């Protein structure tokens, strides 16, 4: 009794469809003779294979032809499958097939199309290795049993192939080589390399040669998960999401959908395949494939904004990310030409809001206050448009401060499309500052609305610098703001001492 093993790298029969796959150009796959593994340097896919093997009849007669598309077939003793191949084959058409030397056995056919004459087995059990592409393949998929008509040997059932559980990959599964040339990449910081930079957030994707699937690679330092989403706009909601979640000793890879600003809903059906992952030194890396056209998922032939996010997880359940996602600057066709994409974690409207507020409260207001408080007597006889110079400078700068503050105040509402729920006390204090800005200060009272606005604005600036949407560098931004505050206080103190000494003299 013997078994037939096939390595089918070009064409195999699917359940209901035909799938083209890549093969060896000359058919000389001798390295696969022993364990049926193509020796590509990658682990076999742990996912259930989307392929099945069928035959046109369960029995055969001596002299019957066995035909197929691009296979390596061996005859083995069904009771001792680990032993070398036995028997031999006779080719019916040498122009379309060739024989391969497997160990000491001559006559294992390998080809792109062949018909072979089998003379060695009564009952043959066939297993197949299918190579979808260079990195994704399945080894020894169980196939049908065919027997010699009239044979009395007891039937033999091929045990299903053992699928190795996902293991930690020995090398990075998200290399940056080929970015912009053979695959599209989105990186933060720009141009970083996940192979050598443990702080690099990385997303890449490339379509296969057959135009049927896309391979995604994700990497980043995270306490619980890294994820990315395909979105029609730069706002979370109705997005196609893919998660790589650390669950202790491994990483689970799954697809999900986000409706609004809510936790992602995991797909009940398996939308991805060809999974691989690596977890080391706090960096999560994963790779998977997804068919370009898939029911209830985004069409990868279309263009989308890309979101790259990370956050904490507990027992496989993810928490809301505390950092603004990296969002691609422009939309990108997933199956389009390779590009090295750029993105930002800080939306433009929030950046403008921060720049305007810092300009107003770090420079404009303080300059206006200094002029009114300490320079009234510097130009006693100089007037502009009928008013003293110091007053015109002070009033102009304060009016400018009110206008710029009003513009900056509206920008977060435009970006958030309403009130921000996750910005702590920053928006509440900002509203109080805005109200105080439009009230005419009473310069004869030391506790004026303007003084209160200055104090509250200082608190608001420090809180704003810590907002995830602005993403200022830490600890440099708090240190810089502290230095600015100390300088204002020191200048105020020195000018006050100078004024009192002048009054005494």
C-alpha positions, 0 to 999 in steps of 0.5 A: 500500500502506498501514498501519493504526495503532490506539491502543487505550486501552480494550479489547484482545485478550490471549493467552488473556485480556481486559484492561480498560484506562483510556481518554480520556473523549471519545475526542479523542486528537489528540495521538497522531496522529503517533507513536502515543504518548499523551503522558502524560509517561512513557516507554513500557514497555520490557518485552515487551507482554502483549497481541496483536492478532487478526483474524477473517480475513486478507482483506477485500472492499470494503464489509466492516466493520472493528470494534473496541473503543476505538481510533484507526485511521489509514491510512498508506503501508506504505513510508513509515510516518513520513509523515502519514496518507493516505486517509479512513474512512467511519463505519458508525454515527456514534452509536458512533464519531467522526472525528478531524482528524489533520494535514490528513487528515479521517476518522480514527475514534476511539471507544469502539466503532466500525465503519469502512469502509476504502477506501484500502489493498490490504494493511494492516499494523496496529500498536497502542498499548495503554494499561494505565493512565496511566503504563504503556503500549506503543507500536506493538505489531506486529499482523496483516496483512490484504489486499484479496482478489485483490490482487497487491501483494507482502505487506508485513511490519510490523517489530516495534516498537523498544522503548527500553532503560530510561533514567534517569528525568528526575524521581523515580520514587518521589514521596511525594505522596498518601501516606495519601490515594491510596497507602500509604507506609512511610518512614524517617525518618517523614514524609520526602520522597524528592524532597528528602531524600537520606537518606529510605528510602521504599516506596509501593504502590497498586492500579490502578482495575481491581483487577488490579495494584499499582504499587510505588515504592522509594527510598533511599540505598544503595551497591548495592541497595534492596529490600523484602519481604512477610512473614507475620511479623517474622522473615526467612524464606519471604518475597516479595522485590523487588530494585532493584540498581545494576549500574553504569550502570543498575538491575535490578528483579527478584522473588525468594524468601527461605527462612530467613536465606539469600540471595534466590533470583531468580525465573526467570520475569518477575513484574514489569512496567512498570519505571522507575528513577532513579540519582543522587547515591547514591540508588536509585529504582525503580518497577514493577507486579505483578499482584495474583494471580500463581502462586507469589507472595504474594496481594496481597489478603492482609495482610503485614508490610513489610520495607525493606532496603538494602546493598552489591552487586558486579557485580549480586550483592547482599551481606547488609545490614549495617543492620537492615531497617525493619519495619512495626509492623503487617500491611497489606493491600497492596490495602487502603485507603491508609495512612501506615504506621510502622515501626522498625529496632529490634525491641521486645525488643532495645530493652528489652534495651538499656534494661535493660542500660544502666540496670543498668550505667550507674546501678544497679551504679555507685551500689551500688559507690560506696556500698560503697566511699566511704560506709561511714562516713557513717551509722555508727550507722544500721541497717535491719532489723538491718544498716547502712544503707550495706550495705542500700542496696548489697545491694538495688541489687546484687540489683536489678542481678542480676535486671534483668541476668538478664531482659535477658540472655534477651531476645536469645535470645527474639528470635533464637530461639537464638544470634546469629551476626552480633553479633561478640563482644558475646554472648560477653562478655555471657555472661561478665558474666552468670556473674560477676553471680551470683558473690558478690563478695569485698569484701576483695580488689580483684580481685573478680568484681564488679570484673571484671564492671564492666570487661567490662560496659563493653566490652559496652555499647560493643559493644552500642551498635554492634549493627545491631539496636539502631540507636543514632545515631552518633556521638552514642551512642559520644560519650555513652557515652565521656562517661559513662565519663569521668564515672565515672572522674573521680567515683571519683578525686575520692572516692578523693582526698577519702577519703584526705585525710580519713584523713590529717587 
